[in-house]
Amino acid sequence: MSQPVDKPTGRLWDGTTVAEAEMPRGVPRPRILDVLEWRAGEHRYRAEHRLLPVGITWWR
């Protein structure tokens, strides 16, 4: 994801990591393994590395 540096971060930016921390572990969903954030010029970027639960086949 990306956005201009002057735009404040919020739910769209942090929502997946907040949800990961607040949802019960028993709920099947992709797990966040790592988050990488960086800035280049006037934009900030965020990449999330995820692991799908075993048996989940959303991309058939």
PDB file of N, H, CA, C and O in Angstrom:
ATOM      1  N   MET A   1       0.845  -1.133   0.000  1.00  0.00           N
ATOM      2  CA  MET A   1       0.000   0.000   0.000  1.00  0.00           C
ATOM      3  C   MET A   1       0.910   1.220   0.000  1.00  0.00           C
ATOM      4  O   MET A   1       2.067   1.148   0.415  1.00  0.00           O
ATOM      5  N   SER A   2       0.382   2.322  -0.462  1.00  0.00           N
ATOM      6  H   SER A   2      -0.558   2.381  -0.799  1.00  0.00           H
ATOM      7  CA  SER A   2       1.165   3.561  -0.456  1.00  0.00           C
ATOM      8  C   SER A   2       0.232   4.744  -0.232  1.00  0.00           C
ATOM      9  O   SER A   2      -0.972   4.669  -0.476  1.00  0.00           O
ATOM     10  N   GLN A   3       0.817   5.825   0.235  1.00  0.00           N
ATOM     11  H   GLN A   3       1.795   5.887   0.433  1.00  0.00           H
ATOM     12  CA  GLN A   3       0.066   7.060   0.408  1.00  0.00           C
ATOM     13  C   GLN A   3       1.055   8.208   0.520  1.00  0.00           C
ATOM     14  O   GLN A   3       2.219   7.997   0.859  1.00  0.00           O
ATOM     15  N   PRO A   4       0.594   9.430   0.237  1.00  0.00           N
ATOM     16  CA  PRO A   4       1.471  10.588   0.399  1.00  0.00           C
ATOM     17  C   PRO A   4       1.930  10.733   1.843  1.00  0.00           C
ATOM     18  O   PRO A   4       1.190  10.407   2.772  1.00  0.00           O
ATOM     19  N   VAL A   5       3.138  11.217   2.026  1.00  0.00           N
ATOM     20  H   VAL A   5       3.738  11.481   1.271  1.00  0.00           H
ATOM     21  CA  VAL A   5       3.711  11.382   3.366  1.00  0.00           C
ATOM     22  C   VAL A   5       2.887  12.357   4.198  1.00  0.00           C
ATOM     23  O   VAL A   5       2.770  12.177   5.411  1.00  0.00           O
ATOM     24  N   ASP A   6       2.313  13.383   3.579  1.00  0.00           N
ATOM     25  H   ASP A   6       2.408  13.529   2.594  1.00  0.00           H
ATOM     26  CA  ASP A   6       1.573  14.385   4.340  1.00  0.00           C
ATOM     27  C   ASP A   6       0.174  13.924   4.754  1.00  0.00           C
ATOM     28  O   ASP A   6      -0.496  14.630   5.509  1.00  0.00           O
ATOM     29  N   LYS A   7      -0.285  12.764   4.284  1.00  0.00           N
ATOM     30  H   LYS A   7       0.259  12.191   3.671  1.00  0.00           H
ATOM     31  CA  LYS A   7      -1.588  12.233   4.693  1.00  0.00           C
ATOM     32  C   LYS A   7      -1.416  11.451   5.995  1.00  0.00           C
ATOM     33  O   LYS A   7      -0.538  10.593   6.079  1.00  0.00           O
ATOM     34  N   PRO A   8      -2.240  11.732   7.015  1.00  0.00           N
ATOM     35  CA  PRO A   8      -2.074  11.016   8.284  1.00  0.00           C
ATOM     36  C   PRO A   8      -2.400   9.529   8.143  1.00  0.00           C
ATOM     37  O   PRO A   8      -3.281   9.149   7.373  1.00  0.00           O
ATOM     38  N   THR A   9      -1.687   8.701   8.889  1.00  0.00           N
ATOM     39  H   THR A   9      -0.971   9.009   9.515  1.00  0.00           H
ATOM     40  CA  THR A   9      -1.988   7.273   8.901  1.00  0.00           C
ATOM     41  C   THR A   9      -3.218   7.065   9.780  1.00  0.00           C
ATOM     42  O   THR A   9      -3.596   7.951  10.547  1.00  0.00           O
ATOM     43  N   GLY A  10      -3.829   5.916   9.668  1.00  0.00           N
ATOM     44  H   GLY A  10      -3.521   5.196   9.045  1.00  0.00           H
ATOM     45  CA  GLY A  10      -5.037   5.648  10.444  1.00  0.00           C
ATOM     46  C   GLY A  10      -5.517   4.234  10.196  1.00  0.00           C
ATOM     47  O   GLY A  10      -4.714   3.323   9.994  1.00  0.00           O
ATOM     48  N   ARG A  11      -6.823   4.053  10.211  1.00  0.00           N
ATOM     49  H   ARG A  11      -7.475   4.793  10.375  1.00  0.00           H
ATOM     50  CA  ARG A  11      -7.423   2.733  10.102  1.00  0.00           C
ATOM     51  C   ARG A  11      -6.999   1.995   8.833  1.00  0.00           C
ATOM     52  O   ARG A  11      -6.670   0.811   8.893  1.00  0.00           O
ATOM     53  N   LEU A  12      -7.003   2.667   7.701  1.00  0.00           N
ATOM     54  H   LEU A  12      -7.270   3.629   7.652  1.00  0.00           H
ATOM     55  CA  LEU A  12      -6.595   1.998   6.456  1.00  0.00           C
ATOM     56  C   LEU A  12      -5.145   1.547   6.531  1.00  0.00           C
ATOM     57  O   LEU A  12      -4.808   0.456   6.072  1.00  0.00           O
ATOM     58  N   TRP A  13      -4.284   2.382   7.107  1.00  0.00           N
ATOM     59  H   TRP A  13      -4.557   3.269   7.479  1.00  0.00           H
ATOM     60  CA  TRP A  13      -2.859   2.077   7.171  1.00  0.00           C
ATOM     61  C   TRP A  13      -2.546   0.996   8.209  1.00  0.00           C
ATOM     62  O   TRP A  13      -1.775   0.079   7.926  1.00  0.00           O
ATOM     63  N   ASP A  14      -3.128   1.090   9.391  1.00  0.00           N
ATOM     64  H   ASP A  14      -3.754   1.835   9.621  1.00  0.00           H
ATOM     65  CA  ASP A  14      -2.800   0.200  10.507  1.00  0.00           C
ATOM     66  C   ASP A  14      -3.852  -0.868  10.784  1.00  0.00           C
ATOM     67  O   ASP A  14      -3.665  -1.699  11.673  1.00  0.00           O
ATOM     68  N   GLY A  15      -4.949  -0.860  10.043  1.00  0.00           N
ATOM     69  H   GLY A  15      -5.101  -0.185   9.321  1.00  0.00           H
ATOM     70  CA  GLY A  15      -6.074  -1.731  10.341  1.00  0.00           C
ATOM     71  C   GLY A  15      -5.756  -3.215  10.372  1.00  0.00           C
ATOM     72  O   GLY A  15      -6.259  -3.927  11.241  1.00  0.00           O
ATOM     73  N   THR A  16      -4.930  -3.704   9.445  1.00  0.00           N
ATOM     74  H   THR A  16      -4.522  -3.125   8.739  1.00  0.00           H
ATOM     75  CA  THR A  16      -4.661  -5.141   9.419  1.00  0.00           C
ATOM     76  C   THR A  16      -3.826  -5.584  10.606  1.00  0.00           C
ATOM     77  O   THR A  16      -4.060  -6.667  11.143  1.00  0.00           O
ATOM     78  N   THR A  17      -2.858  -4.781  11.034  1.00  0.00           N
ATOM     79  H   THR A  17      -2.668  -3.901  10.598  1.00  0.00           H
ATOM     80  CA  THR A  17      -2.058  -5.180  12.192  1.00  0.00           C
ATOM     81  C   THR A  17      -2.851  -5.050  13.493  1.00  0.00           C
ATOM     82  O   THR A  17      -2.644  -5.833  14.420  1.00  0.00           O
ATOM     83  N   VAL A  18      -3.751  -4.076  13.573  1.00  0.00           N
ATOM     84  H   VAL A  18      -3.920  -3.439  12.820  1.00  0.00           H
ATOM     85  CA  VAL A  18      -4.615  -3.948  14.744  1.00  0.00           C
ATOM     86  C   VAL A  18      -5.568  -5.140  14.810  1.00  0.00           C
ATOM     87  O   VAL A  18      -5.757  -5.728  15.876  1.00  0.00           O
ATOM     88  N   ALA A  19      -6.168  -5.498  13.674  1.00  0.00           N
ATOM     89  H   ALA A  19      -6.015  -5.021  12.808  1.00  0.00           H
ATOM     90  CA  ALA A  19      -7.081  -6.642  13.637  1.00  0.00           C
ATOM     91  C   ALA A  19      -6.348  -7.924  14.009  1.00  0.00           C
ATOM     92  O   ALA A  19      -6.898  -8.758  14.728  1.00  0.00           O
ATOM     93  N   GLU A  20      -5.132  -8.097  13.538  1.00  0.00           N
ATOM     94  H   GLU A  20      -4.685  -7.420  12.954  1.00  0.00           H
ATOM     95  CA  GLU A  20      -4.347  -9.290  13.861  1.00  0.00           C
ATOM     96  C   GLU A  20      -4.156  -9.410  15.375  1.00  0.00           C
ATOM     97  O   GLU A  20      -4.235 -10.510  15.923  1.00  0.00           O
ATOM     98  N   ALA A  21      -3.912  -8.308  16.039  1.00  0.00           N
ATOM     99  H   ALA A  21      -3.847  -7.415  15.594  1.00  0.00           H
ATOM    100  CA  ALA A  21      -3.671  -8.326  17.476  1.00  0.00           C
ATOM    101  C   ALA A  21      -4.953  -8.517  18.281  1.00  0.00           C
ATOM    102  O   ALA A  21      -4.916  -9.100  19.364  1.00  0.00           O
ATOM    103  N   GLU A  22      -6.087  -8.034  17.767  1.00  0.00           N
ATOM    104  H   GLU A  22      -6.117  -7.561  16.887  1.00  0.00           H
ATOM    105  CA  GLU A  22      -7.320  -8.038  18.547  1.00  0.00           C
ATOM    106  C   GLU A  22      -8.229  -9.232  18.296  1.00  0.00           C
ATOM    107  O   GLU A  22      -9.047  -9.565  19.154  1.00  0.00           O
ATOM    108  N   MET A  23      -8.111  -9.883  17.146  1.00  0.00           N
ATOM    109  H   MET A  23      -7.447  -9.613  16.449  1.00  0.00           H
ATOM    110  CA  MET A  23      -8.983 -11.030  16.850  1.00  0.00           C
ATOM    111  C   MET A  23      -8.471 -12.281  17.549  1.00  0.00           C
ATOM    112  O   MET A  23      -7.261 -12.461  17.688  1.00  0.00           O
ATOM    113  N   PRO A  24      -9.385 -13.153  17.993  1.00  0.00           N
ATOM    114  CA  PRO A  24      -8.955 -14.398  18.623  1.00  0.00           C
ATOM    115  C   PRO A  24      -8.116 -15.246  17.667  1.00  0.00           C
ATOM    116  O   PRO A  24      -8.393 -15.288  16.468  1.00  0.00           O
ATOM    117  N   ARG A  25      -7.100 -15.914  18.190  1.00  0.00           N
ATOM    118  H   ARG A  25      -6.874 -15.880  19.163  1.00  0.00           H
ATOM    119  CA  ARG A  25      -6.205 -16.726  17.353  1.00  0.00           C
ATOM    120  C   ARG A  25      -6.949 -17.848  16.633  1.00  0.00           C
ATOM    121  O   ARG A  25      -6.484 -18.320  15.595  1.00  0.00           O
ATOM    122  N   GLY A  26      -8.081 -18.282  17.155  1.00  0.00           N
ATOM    123  H   GLY A  26      -8.458 -17.900  17.998  1.00  0.00           H
ATOM    124  CA  GLY A  26      -8.829 -19.376  16.550  1.00  0.00           C
ATOM    125  C   GLY A  26      -9.563 -19.008  15.273  1.00  0.00           C
ATOM    126  O   GLY A  26     -10.044 -19.897  14.571  1.00  0.00           O
ATOM    127  N   VAL A  27      -9.663 -17.728  14.951  1.00  0.00           N
ATOM    128  H   VAL A  27      -9.271 -17.006  15.521  1.00  0.00           H
ATOM    129  CA  VAL A  27     -10.344 -17.288  13.735  1.00  0.00           C
ATOM    130  C   VAL A  27      -9.397 -17.497  12.551  1.00  0.00           C
ATOM    131  O   VAL A  27      -8.320 -16.902  12.507  1.00  0.00           O
ATOM    132  N   PRO A  28      -9.797 -18.349  11.581  1.00  0.00           N
ATOM    133  CA  PRO A  28      -8.904 -18.580  10.439  1.00  0.00           C
ATOM    134  C   PRO A  28      -8.781 -17.331   9.563  1.00  0.00           C
ATOM    135  O   PRO A  28      -9.781 -16.746   9.147  1.00  0.00           O
ATOM    136  N   ARG A  29      -7.571 -16.949   9.300  1.00  0.00           N
ATOM    137  H   ARG A  29      -6.758 -17.424   9.638  1.00  0.00           H
ATOM    138  CA  ARG A  29      -7.281 -15.784   8.450  1.00  0.00           C
ATOM    139  C   ARG A  29      -5.800 -15.798   8.126  1.00  0.00           C
ATOM    140  O   ARG A  29      -5.028 -16.495   8.785  1.00  0.00           O
ATOM    141  N   PRO A  30      -5.396 -15.040   7.122  1.00  0.00           N
ATOM    142  CA  PRO A  30      -3.956 -14.946   6.860  1.00  0.00           C
ATOM    143  C   PRO A  30      -3.251 -14.310   8.058  1.00  0.00           C
ATOM    144  O   PRO A  30      -3.716 -13.296   8.578  1.00  0.00           O
ATOM    145  N   ARG A  31      -2.160 -14.881   8.489  1.00  0.00           N
ATOM    146  H   ARG A  31      -1.783 -15.705   8.066  1.00  0.00           H
ATOM    147  CA  ARG A  31      -1.376 -14.355   9.610  1.00  0.00           C
ATOM    148  C   ARG A  31      -0.298 -13.413   9.081  1.00  0.00           C
ATOM    149  O   ARG A  31       0.354 -13.699   8.076  1.00  0.00           O
ATOM    150  N   ILE A  32      -0.121 -12.302   9.762  1.00  0.00           N
ATOM    151  H   ILE A  32      -0.650 -12.070  10.579  1.00  0.00           H
ATOM    152  CA  ILE A  32       0.925 -11.356   9.379  1.00  0.00           C
ATOM    153  C   ILE A  32       2.245 -11.860   9.959  1.00  0.00           C
ATOM    154  O   ILE A  32       2.381 -12.008  11.173  1.00  0.00           O
ATOM    155  N   LEU A  33       3.208 -12.121   9.086  1.00  0.00           N
ATOM    156  H   LEU A  33       3.097 -12.001   8.100  1.00  0.00           H
ATOM    157  CA  LEU A  33       4.522 -12.576   9.524  1.00  0.00           C
ATOM    158  C   LEU A  33       5.490 -11.423   9.711  1.00  0.00           C
ATOM    159  O   LEU A  33       6.344 -11.456  10.597  1.00  0.00           O
ATOM    160  N   ASP A  34       5.356 -10.400   8.872  1.00  0.00           N
ATOM    161  H   ASP A  34       4.662 -10.372   8.152  1.00  0.00           H
ATOM    162  CA  ASP A  34       6.284  -9.280   8.936  1.00  0.00           C
ATOM    163  C   ASP A  34       5.665  -8.076   8.245  1.00  0.00           C
ATOM    164  O   ASP A  34       4.853  -8.229   7.333  1.00  0.00           O
ATOM    165  N   VAL A  35       6.041  -6.901   8.669  1.00  0.00           N
ATOM    166  H   VAL A  35       6.701  -6.777   9.410  1.00  0.00           H
ATOM    167  CA  VAL A  35       5.590  -5.648   8.056  1.00  0.00           C
ATOM    168  C   VAL A  35       6.824  -4.818   7.754  1.00  0.00           C
ATOM    169  O   VAL A  35       7.694  -4.645   8.608  1.00  0.00           O
ATOM    170  N   LEU A  36       6.892  -4.311   6.547  1.00  0.00           N
ATOM    171  H   LEU A  36       6.186  -4.451   5.853  1.00  0.00           H
ATOM    172  CA  LEU A  36       8.012  -3.460   6.130  1.00  0.00           C
ATOM    173  C   LEU A  36       7.439  -2.122   5.678  1.00  0.00           C
ATOM    174  O   LEU A  36       6.549  -2.075   4.828  1.00  0.00           O
ATOM    175  N   GLU A  37       7.948  -1.043   6.246  1.00  0.00           N
ATOM    176  H   GLU A  37       8.671  -1.081   6.936  1.00  0.00           H
ATOM    177  CA  GLU A  37       7.526   0.297   5.855  1.00  0.00           C
ATOM    178  C   GLU A  37       8.743   1.099   5.415  1.00  0.00           C
ATOM    179  O   GLU A  37       9.817   0.994   6.007  1.00  0.00           O
ATOM    180  N   TRP A  38       8.565   1.894   4.377  1.00  0.00           N
ATOM    181  H   TRP A  38       7.692   1.980   3.895  1.00  0.00           H
ATOM    182  CA  TRP A  38       9.651   2.751   3.910  1.00  0.00           C
ATOM    183  C   TRP A  38       9.078   3.984   3.243  1.00  0.00           C
ATOM    184  O   TRP A  38       7.887   4.058   2.938  1.00  0.00           O
ATOM    185  N   ARG A  39       9.942   4.935   3.028  1.00  0.00           N
ATOM    186  H   ARG A  39      10.909   4.874   3.275  1.00  0.00           H
ATOM    187  CA  ARG A  39       9.571   6.203   2.419  1.00  0.00           C
ATOM    188  C   ARG A  39      10.482   6.457   1.231  1.00  0.00           C
ATOM    189  O   ARG A  39      11.686   6.204   1.284  1.00  0.00           O
ATOM    190  N   ALA A  40       9.893   6.959   0.168  1.00  0.00           N
ATOM    191  H   ALA A  40       8.916   7.165   0.125  1.00  0.00           H
ATOM    192  CA  ALA A  40      10.654   7.352  -1.019  1.00  0.00           C
ATOM    193  C   ALA A  40      10.031   8.637  -1.552  1.00  0.00           C
ATOM    194  O   ALA A  40       8.893   8.648  -2.020  1.00  0.00           O
ATOM    195  N   GLY A  41      10.786   9.696  -1.471  1.00  0.00           N
ATOM    196  H   GLY A  41      11.710   9.688  -1.090  1.00  0.00           H
ATOM    197  CA  GLY A  41      10.271  10.982  -1.925  1.00  0.00           C
ATOM    198  C   GLY A  41       9.093  11.430  -1.085  1.00  0.00           C
ATOM    199  O   GLY A  41       9.192  11.511   0.139  1.00  0.00           O
ATOM    200  N   GLU A  42       7.989  11.718  -1.731  1.00  0.00           N
ATOM    201  H   GLU A  42       7.909  11.652  -2.726  1.00  0.00           H
ATOM    202  CA  GLU A  42       6.805  12.234  -1.049  1.00  0.00           C
ATOM    203  C   GLU A  42       5.782  11.151  -0.702  1.00  0.00           C
ATOM    204  O   GLU A  42       4.651  11.473  -0.339  1.00  0.00           O
ATOM    205  N   HIS A  43       6.161   9.874  -0.807  1.00  0.00           N
ATOM    206  H   HIS A  43       7.080   9.613  -1.102  1.00  0.00           H
ATOM    207  CA  HIS A  43       5.233   8.786  -0.496  1.00  0.00           C
ATOM    208  C   HIS A  43       5.826   7.837   0.539  1.00  0.00           C
ATOM    209  O   HIS A  43       7.042   7.666   0.620  1.00  0.00           O
ATOM    210  N   ARG A  44       4.951   7.226   1.324  1.00  0.00           N
ATOM    211  H   ARG A  44       3.963   7.365   1.258  1.00  0.00           H
ATOM    212  CA  ARG A  44       5.356   6.149   2.228  1.00  0.00           C
ATOM    213  C   ARG A  44       4.719   4.866   1.701  1.00  0.00           C
ATOM    214  O   ARG A  44       3.653   4.889   1.085  1.00  0.00           O
ATOM    215  N   TYR A  45       5.388   3.763   1.956  1.00  0.00           N
ATOM    216  H   TYR A  45       6.254   3.745   2.456  1.00  0.00           H
ATOM    217  CA  TYR A  45       4.946   2.469   1.452  1.00  0.00           C
ATOM    218  C   TYR A  45       4.908   1.462   2.600  1.00  0.00           C
ATOM    219  O   TYR A  45       5.628   1.601   3.588  1.00  0.00           O
ATOM    220  N   ARG A  46       4.065   0.459   2.453  1.00  0.00           N
ATOM    221  H   ARG A  46       3.480   0.347   1.649  1.00  0.00           H
ATOM    222  CA  ARG A  46       3.942  -0.589   3.468  1.00  0.00           C
ATOM    223  C   ARG A  46       3.686  -1.906   2.756  1.00  0.00           C
ATOM    224  O   ARG A  46       2.826  -2.001   1.881  1.00  0.00           O
ATOM    225  N   ALA A  47       4.439  -2.905   3.141  1.00  0.00           N
ATOM    226  H   ALA A  47       5.138  -2.827   3.852  1.00  0.00           H
ATOM    227  CA  ALA A  47       4.251  -4.257   2.602  1.00  0.00           C
ATOM    228  C   ALA A  47       4.052  -5.207   3.780  1.00  0.00           C
ATOM    229  O   ALA A  47       4.769  -5.134   4.777  1.00  0.00           O
ATOM    230  N   GLU A  48       3.079  -6.089   3.653  1.00  0.00           N
ATOM    231  H   GLU A  48       2.497  -6.149   2.842  1.00  0.00           H
ATOM    232  CA  GLU A  48       2.799  -7.073   4.705  1.00  0.00           C
ATOM    233  C   GLU A  48       3.041  -8.466   4.137  1.00  0.00           C
ATOM    234  O   GLU A  48       2.494  -8.830   3.096  1.00  0.00           O
ATOM    235  N   HIS A  49       3.853  -9.224   4.824  1.00  0.00           N
ATOM    236  H   HIS A  49       4.297  -8.928   5.670  1.00  0.00           H
ATOM    237  CA  HIS A  49       4.122 -10.614   4.447  1.00  0.00           C
ATOM    238  C   HIS A  49       3.162 -11.473   5.250  1.00  0.00           C
ATOM    239  O   HIS A  49       3.162 -11.420   6.480  1.00  0.00           O
ATOM    240  N   ARG A  50       2.344 -12.263   4.567  1.00  0.00           N
ATOM    241  H   ARG A  50       2.344 -12.305   3.568  1.00  0.00           H
ATOM    242  CA  ARG A  50       1.306 -13.044   5.234  1.00  0.00           C
ATOM    243  C   ARG A  50       1.457 -14.529   4.952  1.00  0.00           C
ATOM    244  O   ARG A  50       2.071 -14.935   3.965  1.00  0.00           O
ATOM    245  N   LEU A  51       0.884 -15.327   5.841  1.00  0.00           N
ATOM    246  H   LEU A  51       0.385 -14.997   6.643  1.00  0.00           H
ATOM    247  CA  LEU A  51       0.858 -16.780   5.705  1.00  0.00           C
ATOM    248  C   LEU A  51      -0.601 -17.225   5.778  1.00  0.00           C
ATOM    249  O   LEU A  51      -1.287 -16.954   6.763  1.00  0.00           O
ATOM    250  N   LEU A  52      -1.078 -17.913   4.727  1.00  0.00           N
ATOM    251  H   LEU A  52      -0.520 -18.133   3.927  1.00  0.00           H
ATOM    252  CA  LEU A  52      -2.450 -18.410   4.725  1.00  0.00           C
ATOM    253  C   LEU A  52      -2.584 -19.614   5.637  1.00  0.00           C
ATOM    254  O   LEU A  52      -1.668 -20.433   5.718  1.00  0.00           O
ATOM    255  N   PRO A  53      -3.726 -19.736   6.332  1.00  0.00           N
ATOM    256  CA  PRO A  53      -3.958 -20.932   7.138  1.00  0.00           C
ATOM    257  C   PRO A  53      -4.019 -22.176   6.249  1.00  0.00           C
ATOM    258  O   PRO A  53      -4.431 -22.096   5.092  1.00  0.00           O
ATOM    259  N   VAL A  54      -3.616 -23.301   6.781  1.00  0.00           N
ATOM    260  H   VAL A  54      -3.282 -23.366   7.722  1.00  0.00           H
ATOM    261  CA  VAL A  54      -3.656 -24.557   6.036  1.00  0.00           C
ATOM    262  C   VAL A  54      -5.096 -24.863   5.644  1.00  0.00           C
ATOM    263  O   VAL A  54      -6.012 -24.734   6.457  1.00  0.00           O
ATOM    264  N   GLY A  55      -5.286 -25.268   4.393  1.00  0.00           N
ATOM    265  H   GLY A  55      -4.542 -25.373   3.733  1.00  0.00           H
ATOM    266  CA  GLY A  55      -6.611 -25.638   3.907  1.00  0.00           C
ATOM    267  C   GLY A  55      -7.424 -24.502   3.334  1.00  0.00           C
ATOM    268  O   GLY A  55      -8.478 -24.749   2.747  1.00  0.00           O
ATOM    269  N   ILE A  56      -6.981 -23.274   3.478  1.00  0.00           N
ATOM    270  H   ILE A  56      -6.124 -23.074   3.954  1.00  0.00           H
ATOM    271  CA  ILE A  56      -7.707 -22.142   2.913  1.00  0.00           C
ATOM    272  C   ILE A  56      -7.296 -21.993   1.454  1.00  0.00           C
ATOM    273  O   ILE A  56      -6.112 -21.862   1.146  1.00  0.00           O
ATOM    274  N   THR A  57      -8.273 -22.013   0.563  1.00  0.00           N
ATOM    275  H   THR A  57      -9.236 -22.120   0.812  1.00  0.00           H
ATOM    276  CA  THR A  57      -7.988 -21.906  -0.880  1.00  0.00           C
ATOM    277  C   THR A  57      -8.867 -20.820  -1.477  1.00  0.00           C
ATOM    278  O   THR A  57      -9.834 -21.117  -2.178  1.00  0.00           O
ATOM    279  N   TRP A  58      -8.543 -19.583  -1.210  1.00  0.00           N
ATOM    280  H   TRP A  58      -7.757 -19.342  -0.641  1.00  0.00           H
ATOM    281  CA  TRP A  58      -9.333 -18.470  -1.702  1.00  0.00           C
ATOM    282  C   TRP A  58      -9.070 -18.163  -3.167  1.00  0.00           C
ATOM    283  O   TRP A  58      -9.879 -17.487  -3.802  1.00  0.00           O
ATOM    284  N   TRP A  59      -7.972 -18.636  -3.715  1.00  0.00           N
ATOM    285  H   TRP A  59      -7.315 -19.185  -3.199  1.00  0.00           H
ATOM    286  CA  TRP A  59      -7.576 -18.236  -5.066  1.00  0.00           C
ATOM    287  C   TRP A  59      -7.779 -19.342  -6.073  1.00  0.00           C
ATOM    288  O   TRP A  59      -6.922 -19.541  -6.934  1.00  0.00           O
ATOM    289  N   ARG A  60      -8.860 -20.059  -6.003  1.00  0.00           N
ATOM    290  H   ARG A  60      -9.556 -19.898  -5.304  1.00  0.00           H
ATOM    291  CA  ARG A  60      -9.129 -21.108  -6.994  1.00  0.00           C
ATOM    292  C   ARG A  60      -9.719 -20.518  -8.225  1.00  0.00           C
ATOM    293  O   ARG A  60     -10.015 -21.241  -9.176  1.00  0.00           O
TER     294      ARG A  60
END
